[in-house]
Amino acid sequence: MSDTLAGSLYVVATPIGNLDDLSPRAARVLGEVAVIAAEDTRHSGRLLRHLGLSRPMLSLHEHNEAARVDALDARLVAGEDIALVSDAGTPLISDPGFVLVRELRARGRRIVPVPGPCALVAALSAAGLPTDRFLFQGFLPAKGGARRGRLEALAAREETLVFYESPHRIRDTLADLATTLGARRVVLARELTKAFETFLDGSATELLARMEEDPDQARGEFVVMVAGAGPRGDADASTVAADALLSALLAEGLGVKQAAAVAARVLGGAKKAWYGRLQALKDGH
């Protein structure tokens, strides 16, 4: 049973880029709590200085979150209010906080959401892909084999697929999308709410080619959105045609590398993406 004298944990959404996106309520809460639990106190400290605030902070990240629960709970029991923030966006959405919120809720503490920016929602709102149903997968696995396995497991899902991705893995992810999901429409949201915010639209192969032509398009943090599968049995004609050509090239005895070069010339896109699809066809996937 909740202790009415205990303090509250406020889960506060903070800007993902543009500091003007912080709500007045969030600013007020950050200025009034006894302590702010932040993913990176240096990063959140810059936000507080922008707001003209000075509040005690402590770090709370994936490596120390479980160990912080008892100490933070004791402060709530003593009547203190606490704010939980991540480096950007809404805490717990591919960020720390789940363990803390789960444990404090189990102890009957009051958890108060202070909604605001979220890269996932911001990207979907401007992508032009269906949003009535979507499947958010956070970050895909870092290793190529595990990443392709995850994508293959999602290939039949009809919802819009949404992922977060880092700049040093975005090219590999696009190549794996081309290999596993073919020519589906992909929308990349890059550097949301920042000066160089960009939305890129096309197949994974086309987007990979664009990044190879303009490396600046591979910079920044990404939200990757992929059109869901069509109704069962309704194959993408362009994907079928492309796979037929690739299979014919292999049947004629071309090596994977040579066939990828031919496919890139005939169909467009990047050799790396075609290489991945050819290798998958050759392996019988």
C-alpha positions, 0 to 999 in steps of 0.5 A: 500500500502506498505511503501518502507521506512518501515522495514521488518519482517523476519520469521526465522527458527531456529534449532530443535536440532542440532545448526549446522542446522542454515543457514548462511542467518538466522545467518546473519539476526539475527545479523543485525535486530534491535530486535528479537521477540522470543517465549522464550527469554531465549531459543533464548538467548542461540542460540545467545550466540552460534553464538556470537551475542548480539541483543535486544530481546522481548518475543512474545508468545500466551498470548501477541502476539496480544498486541505486534502488534502495537508496532512492527508495529511502529518499522517497520514504523520507518524503523527497521527490526525485526526477528521473531523466535520460540523456535525451527523450523519454526515460525507459524508451531504449534508455535506463529506468525500467529496473528502478520504476519496476522496483519502486512500483512494486514497493507502492511508490508513486510514479508520475510521468511528465511526458514530452519528446520521444524520438520514436514518436517524432519520427513516425509523425513525419515519416508518412508510413502507417502509424495505426500499428507499429512495432518498436524494436529499440536497437538491433543487435550489433553483430551482423548474424544476430541482426539479420536473424532478428530482421528475418524473424520480423519479415512477416510482420505487417506493422511498420517496423521501427528501430534506433541506430547509431551512425557507425552501424547504419550502413551495415543495417541498411545492407542487412535490410536489403538482404532480408526485407528486399525493396520495401520502403524505408524512411530514415529520420536523422538528427531529429529537431537539430540543425541538420534534421533530415528525412531520407526515403527509399529502399534500403539499397537506394539509401545505402547508395545515397550515403556512399555518394554523400557520407554526411548522410550517415552522420548523427543518430537515426530512427529507422522505419520500414514498411510492414509486410503486405498481406500474406502471399502478396509478394513485392513484385520488384523484390521477386524480379530482383531475386530472379536476376540474382539467381540467374547470375549465380546460375551462370557461374558468376561469383558473388562479388562479380554478380553484385557488381552486375546487379548494381549496374543493372538495378542501381544501388550499392554493391554491398547491399547486393552482395549481402542478398546474393550471399543469402541466396547462395546460402539458400536463405 
